Amino acid sequence: MRAGSLGRSSRVPRGHAERHRTGRIGWLRAAVLGANDGIVSTASLVLGVAAAHASHSNVLVAGVAGLVAGAMSMAAGEYVSVHSQADSEQAALELERAELKADDEGERSELAAIYVARGLDRSLARQVADQLMARDALGAHARDELGISDTFRARPIQAALASAASFAVGAALPLLITVMAPPAGLIALVSGTSLLFLALLGGVAARVGGAGVLRGALRVTFWGALAMALTAGVGALFGTAV
């Protein structure tokens, strides 16, 4: 094989961009958390009310109320939480921007020291720091000193919408079973199908994230089963007492 053809065959195609699972972490966490909470909380609520010997219509009303309240709660909680993270990131960036203006040379030495700690020799580390800061000083320090990058940047609205939507989708699954199930078999059908939904969710989430599918499915299913069992037990206890 000629050297020229080898060089051409080993080149990375133009426009090629590697896709890593780390880019999915933000939305995957919010979506899985929302869907998991939707299934678990709504199924648990339905089972608890049903175990208290409520009518089928009352069980449905409780389930719908749980879906709406849960979706709004997830959205609000995720927005506040992620917005706090975004505020912290912004404050750190503002401080770093001020430090760059006040002591450019000191910041170059600080960045070079980071690269030395990662394995570069001192002279090369200084060259890398100089070149990166010449292009985007704040970006270099944000990424390598503060650990802030576009991939992991806090996005409150995106997280809130993803959590609310995924919660609603998750909650709709046991609620749909509740609508179709006969009153006599409601508890068995809702609990069984909800555990199946949780297992599928855990497996898919693990697959997308690059983890073990079976372990992910079992982990989610176990905690969902525990939550549903406890809530149904409380409903049965209070229903009997009343």
N, C-alpha and C positions, 0 to 999 in steps of 0.2 A: 504494500500500500504506500502511495506517495505521501510525503510529508504534508503537501498542500491539502490532499483530500482528508488526511487525518485531522488537520486543523479545522477544516470546514465542518467535519462531522462532529467534532467535540464542542463546537460553539453552542451557546445557549440561544435558542430561537429569539428573534427580535420580538419585543413586546411580551416575552414570557415573564410571568410573575408567580413566584411560589406562594401557595396558599397554605397557611399553617392553622392548626386548631386553636392556637392562642387568640387569633382574631375573632373567634366565636365566643370567647368566655363571657363578655359582657351581656350580650343578648341571650345566650344559652342559660346563664344563671337565672336571669329574670324570668325567662319563659318557663323553665323547668320548675322553679319555685312557685310561680303563679299557677301552673296547671296542677302541680302536686297539691297545693293548698286548696285549689278549687274542688278537686275530687275528694280529698280527705274531709275537708270541713263540711261540704254539702252532703256527702254520703253519711257522715257521722251525725249531722243535724237531722237528716231524714230518718235514720235508724233510731236516734234517740227519741224523736217525737212519735214515731211509729210504735216503738217499744212501750211508750206511755199510753198506748191504746187510743191515740187520737184518730179522728176520722181521716179518710183518704184525702179529702179536700184540705183539711188542716195541715196535713203532711206536705201537700203540694205548696200551700201558701208559705209554710216555713222554709221549704227548699228554695222557692223563688226569692224570698226576702234574703235568705242567706247568700244567694248568688249576687244580688245587687249590692248588698252591704259589703260582702267580701271583696268584690271587684273594686269598689271605691276605696275600701280600706287598704288594699294592696297598692293601688295607684298612689294614694296619699302617702303611705308609709315609704314606698320605694322612692317617690319624688323627694321627700324630705331627707331621707338617708343619703341618696346619691347627690342631692344638691349640697348637702353639708360637705361631702367629699370634694365636690367641684369648688366650693368656696375655699376649702383648705388648699387645694391645688393652685387656685388663682392667687391666694395670699402668698404661697411659697414662690410662685413665679414673679410676683411683684417685688418680693424681697430680693430675689436673685437678680432681677433687672437693676435694682438700685445698687447692688454690690458690684455688678459689672461696670456701672458708670463710675463708681467711687474707686475701684481698685481693679482695673483690667489685668494688670500684671499678676496680681495675687490670684485672681480667678483662673488665669492660664496655668499657673503653677499648681493650683488645686486640681484642675482637670487632668493635668499631666500626672499628678500623683495617683489619681484614680486608675489611670491606664498602667502605671508602673505596678500597682497592686494587683492588676489583672494579668501581669506577665510580660509586658513590654519593657524593653530596656529604656533607660531614662531619656536618651537622646531621641529615640523613635517616639516615645510617648510625648515628648515636647513638640515634635513635628506634627503628630496627629492632633494634639490640642490646638496648635496654632492654625492648622488648616481648617479644622472643624469650626473654630471660633471665627475665622475669617468669613466663613460662609453663613453660619447662623449661631452666634455665641449663646443666645438664650436657649435655643433648641438643644444645643450640645449639653449644656448644664442641666436642662430640664430632664433630658433622657438619662444621662450618665451619672449625675449627682443626685437628682431628686427622684429618679425612677418614674417620671411622667412622660408618657408617649401617646401618640394618637390612638394606638391600639387599645390601651387601657384607660384612656381618658374618661372621666366621669361624664355621663350624658343623662341628666335627670329626666327630661321629657321622654326620651326613648325608653328608658328603664320603666317609667311609670306606665306608659302605654302598653309596653310588652307584658308587664305584670298584670295589668287589668284585663287585657284581652285574653291572655293565657289562663287566668283564673276563671273568666267567664266560660271559656271553652271547656276547661276541666270540670267546672261545676255543672255545665249543661249535660254532661254524660250521665251521672247518676240521677239527675233530675228527669232526663228523658226516660230512663228505666222506670222511675217512679210513676210517670204518667202512664206507661204501658202495662205495668205489673198489676196483677189482681191483688186486692188487699190481703188475701190470705198468704200469698207468697212474696209479698213486698220485701220483707226483711231479708229473706234468703237471696232473692234476685239482686237487690241493690248491693248487698255486701259482697256477693260472689262476683258480679260484673265489675264492681268498683275495684276489687283486688286485681282483677284481670287488667283493667285499665291502668292501674298503678304499676303493675309488672311491665306492661308494654311501654309505659312512659319511662320507667327507670332504665329499661333495656335500650330504648332509642337514645335517651340522653347520654348513657354511657358510651354507646356506639359513636355518636357524633363527637363526644369529647375524647374519644380514643381510649376509654377505660374498658374494664371487663364487663361484658353485657350481663352475664348471670349474676355477678356480684351487685351490679347496679340495680337490677330488677329485684333481687331479694331484699336489698337494703330498703328500698322504697316501699315494697309490699309489707315488710315486717312492721314498720312504723305506722303505715296506714291501717293495718289490721288491728294494731294495739289501740289506736285512736278510736276506731269505730267500735271496738269491743267495749272500751271504757264508757263511751257516750251512750251506747245502747244499754249498758248496765245501769247507768244513772237514770236513763229514761224509764227502764223497767222498774227500778226501785221507787222512784217518785210516782210513777203511774199506779203502782200497787198500793202505795201509801195513800194516795188520793182516793 
